[in-house]
Amino acid sequence: MEQTLKILVVDGDEAERVAVHCALVQSGVHMEVSEASNGIDAISTLRNTNYDCVFLNYHLPDQNALTIIQKLRFWEIQVPIVVLTTIPDEEIVVELLKAGATDYLSKSTASSEILLRVVRNAIRVYRAEKQVELTNQQLRESHEQLIRKHQELEKQRQQIQLQNLKLLEASRFKSQFLATMSHELRTPMNAIIGFSQILLRPKFGQLTHQQTDMVERIFNNGKHLLMLLNEVLDFSKLETGRLDLKAEIFDISKVINTTVAEMRSLAEAKKLSLLVQIDLQNTLVFNDPVRVKQILVNLLSNAIKFTESGEVWVEIKELPANRVAITVRDTGIGIAPRDFTHIFEAFRQVDQSITRKYPGTGLGLAIVDSLVRMMNGKIFLESQLGVGSLFRIELPRQVTSPNVGIDHPSLNLNGEEIFCAAQNPHLSTLQSGKSLKKYPNYKT
């Protein structure tokens, strides 16, 4: 069903008002046409009734069209307005359109067809303007909301930044506390271990079997506690950047064999096979032997601890680009894939409960990861629950980390000067495979 348009015709001349009225009716469109003879009546009518379009004569008995349009806009009366003029004046037309008129029309051309076209065009323009206005209003509101959101996000960012600063400060205090406590506790712990060793020596007197057992427990637990304290101290140094690598040239095969020999008793206590395979043409590396050994000790300790039966393998081999790989494999309980990303986190253990079967600080792998990073190396993990785990450490043969401390910038071996890798990446002894055994004056 076609919509009925509500039209208001405002003209002080009744004959012209009726003529426009009749022309609108004759257009063949469903219209409800109302009339007003002056501006006051027109404004009153428009304040009480909604119209689709208004035909407003420019000259009225009480006021002109420009004044009426301004009053309508003051009262926020929104309606398409077509101004009827006798002779259109360009300046007046511009003022009318600026004030809010939708269109203008010369009375001499006001036929039914033209009036209908003007009505439809005026309504279409008015609706488009209202849509633009509504869109602009929505954009303004959205912009204001975005500004408020931005302000809220900025406030949250500042709060998060402040919280991060507090957390960093708390972490720094924690690291300082751990370092201080670890350092302070090591002195009495070393004394306990030392006196326990003295008591176990026969020349200081024979102990009963029960006394020997008790002292051995003190000694073993003291060593265990000292190891835990050393882990905490090393971790605090790594966390605060105060741990430096003391690099030197050494035979990595000797470090591997020595470390495995020291750990063999732990494996034998659990009836595990501990195998070593070294496949290196050149066994010399430039690194920190103490920290390399620490990496291997932590990996072997975990492998033995989490393996109930079977074997533990240690393998070292050559890699391209002047690198070496140290691999530790076991037939232990394995690690679930969901835990791969967590096991290198500090104080993180797969079983976090206080009744866990496997003790420890949870710092071993975190220390390994930090040390490997310091050495510009990489660590890889492969594991399957119930089958076992494999940790592979890939290290450059010549470490060049900024945390490397070098006591002697060059070494002289029987007249052959060899510069440390931090200063000369072409360290001849490391690349040629010459054994340091040929140089008895050099002590590793």
Buried (B, 14 or more C-beta within 10 A) or exposed (E): EEEEBBBBBBBBBEEBBEBBBEBBBEBEBEBEBBBBBBBBBBBEBBEEEEBBBBBBBBEBEEBBBBEBBEBBEEEEBBBBBBBBBEEBEEEBBEBBBEBBBBBBBEBEEBEBEBBBEBBBBBBEEBEEBEEEEEEEEEEEEEEEEEEEEEEEEEEEEEEEEEEEEEEEEEEEEEBEEBBEBBEEBBEEBEEBBEBBEEBBEEEEEEBEEEEEEBBBEBBEEBBEBBBBBBBBBBBBBBBBEEBBBBBBBBBBBEBBBEBBEEBBEBBEEEEBEBEBEEEBEBBBBBBBBEBBBBBBBBBBBBBBBBBEEBBBBBBBEEEEEBBBBBBBBBBBBBBEEEBEEEBBEBEBBBEEEEEEEEEBBBBBBBBBBBBBBBBBBEBEBBBEEEBBBBBBBBBBBBBBBEBBEBEEEEBEBEEEEBBBBBEEEEBEBBBEEBEBEEBEEBEE
